[in-house]
Amino acid sequence: MRALLAMLEDLDSGLDEAFAVVKGRMAAQNTGRSSSGHVGAKVSGAGEIVSVEYDERWLAFAHAFNVSRETSEAIHDGLRQVTPTDPDSLLAGTTLGRLQRLAKDPTALAEYLRERG
């Protein structure tokens, strides 16, 4: 029972740790640039566009097609920098990640419970 209680305590602290990781990743901002550098875009860790900035001198004479293309390039560059959010990458190196691996390996789980009991 002590081992199971210790495991539940690890799970509880692991959830707090995982929520902090997710919150940090979502708050992160990545700045993308167009290939010519005339457009910059900030994208949140959740993949939301935060802002788009233009070189005003270039914008005054740029064709609408080029404005659209470079805006798209900058946004895509920002999105490429967003840290992947699949569950395995989110949990990598965390207590929940370790517990997840234990759940898939009965021998390792038995050893963990033996150490904690």
N, C-alpha and C positions, 0 to 999 in steps of 0.2 A: 504493500500500500504506500510506503514511503517513496518508493521509486516512481509510482504512478503520480503521486502528489508532486514530486520534483519535476516530472515530465510536464504536468499541467502548469507548474510555475514557469518552466522554460517556454512553454507554448504562450502563456500570457505575456511574458517579457518579449518573446519573439514577435507577437502581434504589434506591440508598441514600437519595436524596432522597424518592422516592415511598414507600418503607417508613416513613420518618420522618413524612411527611404522614399516612399511614394510621394509624400508631401514635398520633399526636397527636389525630386525629379520634376514634379509638375510646376514648381516655382522657378526652375531654371529657365534662362532665356538664351537662345542661340541666335547669333547674327549671321544671316546669309547675305551674299553679295552676288550681283549679276556678273557675267563674265567680263564686261567692260568696266565694272565698278560704279556705274551711274546710279544703281538702285541698291538699297540695303533693306533687308527685312528682318525684324525680330520675331522669333517664333517661340512660344512657350514650350515647356517640356511635355505638355499635353497635345502639342501640335497645333495650337491656336495662333493665329497671326496677331501679334501684339502691336506692331507698327510697321509702316513702310515709309522709307525716306528716299527722296529723289535729289539728284544733283540739279538744282534749279536752273543753272545756266544751260545744261544739256536739255532739260525738260522743255524749256521755252522754244526750242527748235526741233525737237524730236518728233518723228512721225508716230501716230497712234499705235501702229503695228509694233514698232520698236519699244515703245513704252510698255505695251502689253507683254512682249516677249521678255524684256529685261525684268519686269516685275515678277513674272512667273519664274524666271531663273533664280532670282534672289530668294523667293519664298521656298522653292525646292531645295536650294542650298541650305537654308535654315532648317528645313525639315530633315535633311540628311544627317544633320548634327544631333538630332533628338535621340536620346538614349532609348534603346528598345524597351518596350514595356511588357514583353511577354512574361508570364509568371516565373519561369525559370531564371531569367536574367534579373528580375526584381528581387528574387529570394537568394540569389547567389551570394555566398559569404555571410548570410544572416543566420540567426538561430532557427528561424522557420525553414530555411533551406536545409540545414543540418537535420532537423526533425523530419522533413520531407524525404530525405535520403534514407533515414532510419526506417520510415514506414515502408519503403520498398525493399529493405534488406532485413529479413527476419533474424539472421545471425547477428548483425550489427545492433539491431533493436534489443535483442536478448542481452548482449554485452553491455549496452547503455543502461538497461534496467538493473542489471547485476551491479554495475558500478554505483548507481544512484541509490540502491537499496541497502 
